[in-house]
């Protein structure tokens, strides 16, 4: 009976020792990894909590990445628009100065305007990384396909041809019985406005995408939080939120108006400035300079309003980004409570189990030597 009883005691003690060894192995892994388990199955009954928390973290991180991409694009767009505004403003100042300085200032003004036109075209092809920021969803191609050759484009040469008609005889009333009159500033401004507003290939400086399918697509934006969409995109050939003024007449696009103004001034020469036909009184070269200046000033105001709207979008994104970062801190802390272990507690329990397991092994060894002869 003593031997049978000792075998039963050994079995129970060995089973308990194996269970202790399993707990010891688990604590050893937890001490090494700092985690409760390596799989969701090992987190029961908190597996569902962990899954939900990790899904929330992934969603917040996805929002944060989308916001970072948008912020990178806006960080390119704002300076580009600012520089375009500076160029237009500087050109206005030069044009108004030429009104008082006379025809000798015209060649310098024209050269400066041509250089400004080339720079604005280049600014519209600005990129964030490898993506063009002013070409709508077609981010792989430039909004101005031949920006470096803008002075040889149909856009510029057609405006130049219209400007060169200043002072030339013109059948203003389409009546062959009435005398022709010289084409004045008012008509040149109207002619060049129509050219700048054109979407026809060979006339427009903008990409086929912008003047075609891109013209009807919604502005670029992103879902920056649950049910919150932020729109920030701006196509080179169209306004975003800002509305162009109708006085002076506008193409409806501040960029088109700026390009047109620079092209008109860049098409002037000293011969045009020298035209002094009495029939052009009140509609001469000075009026042309003033008319272009007013158009550029109006376009710059619209540009600044657009920049303001873009700044509002930028602020919204920054606030949402900060909110996501704050929530990520909270969510990751909650995940840590579910998935991570207290290393100090694990270490203490590990030492306790090691002692307990060692005592179990000693007890088992003692029981194996227990027999009736030791009691006789």
C-alpha positions in Angstrom: 0.0 0.0 0.0 2.8 2.4 0.9 4.5 1.8 -2.6 1.2 2.2 -4.4 0.4 5.3 -2.4 3.8 6.8 -3.1 3.3 6.2 -6.9 0.0 8.1 -6.8 1.7 11.0 -4.9 4.6 11.0 -7.4 2.1 11.2 -10.3 0.2 14.1 -8.8 3.4 15.9 -7.9 4.8 15.4 -11.4 1.6 16.7 -13.0 1.8 19.8 -10.8 5.5 20.2 -11.7 4.8 20.0 -15.4 2.1 22.6 -15.1 4.5 24.8 -13.2 7.1 24.3 -15.9 4.5 25.4 -18.5 3.8 28.5 -16.6 7.5 29.1 -16.2 8.1 28.7 -19.9 5.3 31.3 -20.6 6.8 33.8 -18.1 10.2 33.2 -19.7 8.8 34.1 -23.1 7.0 37.1 -21.7 10.1 38.3 -20.0 12.1 38.0 -23.3 9.5 39.7 -25.5 7.7 42.0 -23.1 4.4 40.7 -24.6 1.6 38.6 -23.1 1.5 36.4 -26.2 2.7 36.3 -29.8 -0.7 35.5 -31.3 -4.2 36.9 -30.7 -5.2 33.4 -29.5 -2.9 33.8 -26.5 -4.6 37.0 -25.5 -8.0 35.4 -24.7 -10.3 36.8 -23.4 -8.9 40.2 -24.6 -8.2 39.1 -28.2 -11.2 41.1 -29.6 -10.2 44.2 -27.7 -6.7 44.0 -29.1 -8.0 43.5 -32.7 -10.3 46.4 -32.4 -7.6 48.7 -31.0 -5.2 47.7 -33.7 -7.8 48.4 -36.4 -8.3 51.9 -34.9 -4.6 52.5 -34.8 -4.2 51.5 -38.5 -7.0 53.8 -39.4 -5.5 56.7 -37.6 -2.1 56.0 -39.1 -3.6 55.9 -42.6 -5.3 59.2 -42.0 -2.0 60.6 -40.8 -0.1 59.4 -43.9 -2.8 60.9 -46.2 -2.5 64.2 -44.4 1.3 64.2 -44.6 1.0 63.7 -48.4 -1.4 66.6 -48.7 0.7 68.8 -46.5 3.7 68.1 -48.7 1.8 69.2 -51.8 0.4 72.3 -50.1 4.0 73.2 -48.9 4.9 73.4 -52.6 1.7 75.1 -53.8 1.7 78.0 -51.4 5.2 79.3 -52.2 4.6 78.8 -55.9 1.4 80.8 -55.8 3.2 83.4 -53.6 5.9 83.8 -56.1 3.4 84.1 -59.0 1.7 86.9 -57.1 5.0 88.7 -56.5 5.8 88.5 -60.2 2.4 89.9 -61.2 2.6 92.7 -58.7 6.1 93.6 -59.8 5.0 93.7 -63.4 2.1 96.0 -62.5 4.5 98.4 -60.9 6.7 98.4 -64.0 3.7 98.9 -66.3 2.4 101.8 -64.4 5.8 103.3 -64.2 6.0 103.0 -68.0 2.9 105.1 -68.3 4.8 108.1 -67.0 8.2 107.3 -68.3 7.2 107.2 -71.9 7.9 104.9 -74.8 11.6 104.5 -73.9 10.5 102.3 -71.0 8.5 99.9 -73.2 11.3 97.7 -74.4 12.6 97.1 -70.9 9.0 96.4 -69.7 8.4 94.0 -72.5 11.6 92.1 -71.9 10.8 91.9 -68.2 7.3 90.7 -68.9 8.5 87.9 -71.2 10.9 86.7 -68.5 8.1 86.9 -66.0 5.9 84.8 -68.3 8.5 82.1 -68.6 9.0 82.0 -64.8 5.3 81.8 -64.1 5.0 78.9 -66.6 7.8 77.1 -64.8 6.2 77.7 -61.4 3.0 76.1 -62.5 5.0 73.0 -63.2 6.0 72.7 -59.6 6.3 69.2 -58.1 6.1 67.6 -54.7 8.4 64.7 -55.1 7.6 63.3 -58.5 4.0 64.6 -58.6 2.9 67.8 -60.3 0.7 69.8 -57.9 -1.3 71.9 -60.4 -2.4 69.3 -62.9 -5.4 67.8 -61.0 -5.4 64.1 -60.7 -3.0 63.7 -63.6 0.0 64.1 -61.3 2.6 62.4 -63.6 2.4 65.1 -66.4 3.0 68.8 -66.3 0.1 71.3 -66.5 2.2 73.4 -69.0 3.6 70.8 -71.4 6.2 73.2 -73.0 6.8 75.6 -70.2 10.4 76.3 -71.4 9.0 77.3 -74.8 6.1 79.4 -73.7 7.3 82.3 -75.8 7.1 80.1 -78.9 3.7 78.7 -78.0 0.5 79.4 -79.8 -0.7 81.1 -76.7 2.0 83.8 -76.8 2.3 84.2 -80.5 -1.5 84.6 -80.9 -1.6 87.3 -78.2 1.5 88.9 -79.7 -0.3 89.0 -83.1 -3.4 90.6 -81.5 -1.2 93.2 -79.7 0.5 94.1 -83.0 -2.8 95.0 -84.4 -2.9 98.0 -82.0 -3.3 101.2 -84.1 -3.9 99.3 -87.3 -7.0 100.1 -89.4 -10.0 98.1 -88.3 -13.5 97.7 -89.7 -15.1 98.1 -86.3 -18.7 98.0 -87.4 -18.3 95.5 -90.3 -19.7 98.1 -92.6 -17.7 98.7 -95.8 -19.3 102.1 -96.3 -17.9 103.6 -93.1 -14.3 104.4 -92.7 -12.0 102.1 -90.8 -10.7 103.2 -87.4 -7.4 102.3 -85.7 -7.7 99.4 -83.3 -7.5 100.8 -79.8 -6.6 99.5 -76.4 -10.2 98.4 -75.6 -10.3 96.1 -78.6 -6.8 94.7 -78.1 -7.8 93.9 -74.5 -10.9 92.1 -75.7 -9.1 90.2 -78.4 -6.4 89.0 -76.0 -8.9 88.1 -73.3 -10.7 85.7 -75.8 -7.3 84.1 -76.7 -6.4 83.6 -73.0 -9.9 82.1 -72.3 -9.6 79.6 -75.2 -9.3 75.9 -74.4 -8.5 75.0 -78.0 -5.4 73.0 -78.7 -2.7 75.1 -80.2 -4.0 78.2 -78.3 -4.2 77.2 -74.7 -0.9 76.7 -72.9 -2.4 74.1 -70.6 -2.3 70.3 -70.9 -4.9 68.3 -72.8 -5.9 66.7 -69.6 -6.7 70.1 -67.9 -8.6 71.4 -70.8 -10.4 68.0 -71.3 -11.4 65.4 -68.7 -9.6 67.3 -65.9 -11.9 70.3 -66.4 -14.9 68.5 -64.9 -13.2 66.5 -62.2 -13.7 67.5 -58.5 -10.8 69.2 -56.8 -8.2 67.0 -55.1 -8.9 66.3 -51.5 -8.7 63.6 -48.9 -10.7 61.9 -46.2 -8.7 63.2 -43.2 -10.8 61.7 -40.4 -14.0 59.7 -40.1 -16.5 61.4 -42.4 -14.3 64.5 -42.7 -13.1 65.4 -46.2 -10.7 68.3 -46.8 -10.4 69.7 -50.3 -7.2 71.5 -51.3 -6.4 70.9 -54.9 -6.0 73.7 -57.4 -5.7 73.2 -61.2 -3.5 75.6 -63.1 -6.2 76.6 -65.5 -9.1 77.2 -63.0 -9.8 78.8 -59.7 -10.5 76.7 -56.7 -12.8 78.4 -54.1 -12.0 82.0 -55.0 -14.1 83.8 -57.6 -12.5 86.1 -60.2 -14.0 89.6 -60.4 -15.9 90.7 -63.5 -14.6 94.3 -63.5 -12.2 94.4 -65.2 -13.2 91.6 -67.5 -11.7 88.2 -66.6 -11.3 84.8 -68.1 -12.7 83.4 -64.8 -9.2 82.0 -64.0 -6.7 84.2 -62.2 -3.8 82.2 -63.6 -5.1 82.7 -67.2 -5.5 86.4 -66.4 -1.9 86.6 -65.2 -0.5 84.8 -68.1 -2.5 86.9 -70.5 -1.4 90.2 -68.8 2.3 89.2 -69.0 1.9 88.0 -72.6 0.3 91.3 -73.6 3.1 93.4 -72.0 5.7 91.0 -73.4 4.3 91.7 -76.9 4.8 95.5 -76.8 7.6 97.3 -78.6 8.8 100.8 -79.1 7.1 101.1 -82.4 3.7 100.4 -80.8 4.4 102.9 -78.1 5.2 105.5 -80.7 1.8 105.3 -82.4 0.2 108.7 -81.8 -3.0 108.7 -83.8 -5.5 111.3 -82.7 -8.2 108.8 -83.3 -6.8 106.8 -80.4 -7.2 109.6 -77.9 -8.4 108.0 -74.7 -7.8 104.5 -76.1 -4.1 104.5 -76.7 -1.0 102.8 -75.4 -1.4 104.3 -71.9 -4.9 102.9 -71.7 -3.6 99.6 -72.7 -0.9 99.6 -70.0 -3.5 100.7 -67.4 -6.0 98.1 -68.6 -3.5 95.3 -68.3 -2.4 96.6 -64.9 -5.9 96.6 -63.6 -6.5 93.0 -64.8 -3.3 91.8 -63.2 -4.1 93.6 -59.9 -7.6 91.9 -59.9 -6.0 88.5 -60.6 -3.5 89.0 -57.7 -6.4 89.7 -55.3 -8.1 86.5 -56.4 -4.8 84.6 -56.1 -4.4 85.8 -52.5 -8.0 84.8 -51.7 -7.2 81.4 -53.1 -4.1 81.2 -51.0 -6.2 82.1 -48.0 -8.6 79.3 -48.7 -5.6 76.9 -49.1 -4.3 78.1 -45.8 -7.6 77.3 -44.1 -7.4 73.7 -45.5 -3.8 73.5 -44.3 -4.8 74.5 -40.8 -7.6 72.0 -40.7 -5.2 69.3 -41.8 -2.7 70.3 -39.1 -5.4 70.2 -36.4 -6.6 66.8 -37.6 -3.1 65.5 -37.7 -2.5 66.6 -34.1 -5.7 64.9 -33.1 -4.7 61.7 -34.7 -1.3 61.8 -33.0 -3.0 62.3 -29.6 -5.4 59.5 -30.2 -2.6 57.2 -31.3 -0.9 57.8 -28.0 -4.1 56.8 -26.2 -4.8 53.8 -28.4 -1.2 52.4 -28.2 -1.3 52.8 -24.4 -4.6 50.7 -24.4 -3.0 48.1 -26.6 -0.1 48.0 -24.2 -2.4 47.2 -21.3 -3.8 44.3 -23.2 -0.7 43.0 -25.0 2.3 44.0 -22.9 3.4 42.6 -19.6 4.7 44.3 -16.4 8.3 43.1 -16.6 8.9 43.7 -12.9 5.9 41.6 -12.0 6.8 38.9 -14.5 10.4 38.8 -13.1 9.1 38.3 -9.5 6.6 35.6 -10.6 9.4 33.9 -12.6 11.7 33.7 -9.6 8.8 32.3 -7.5 7.9 29.6 -10.0 11.6 28.7 -10.4 11.8 28.1 -6.6 8.5 26.2 -6.6 9.6 24.0 -9.6 12.9 23.3 -7.9 11.1 22.2 -4.7 8.8 20.0 -6.8 11.7 18.2 -8.4 13.3 17.6 -5.0 10.0 16.2 -3.6 9.6 13.9 -6.6 13.2 12.7 -6.2 12.5 12.0 -2.5 9.3 10.1 -3.2 11.0 7.8 -5.7 13.3 6.6 -2.9 10.4 6.0 -0.5 9.7 2.3 0.2 8.7 0.0 3.1 12.2 -1.0 3.9 13.1 2.6 5.0 10.4 2.2 7.8 11.6 -1.2 9.1 
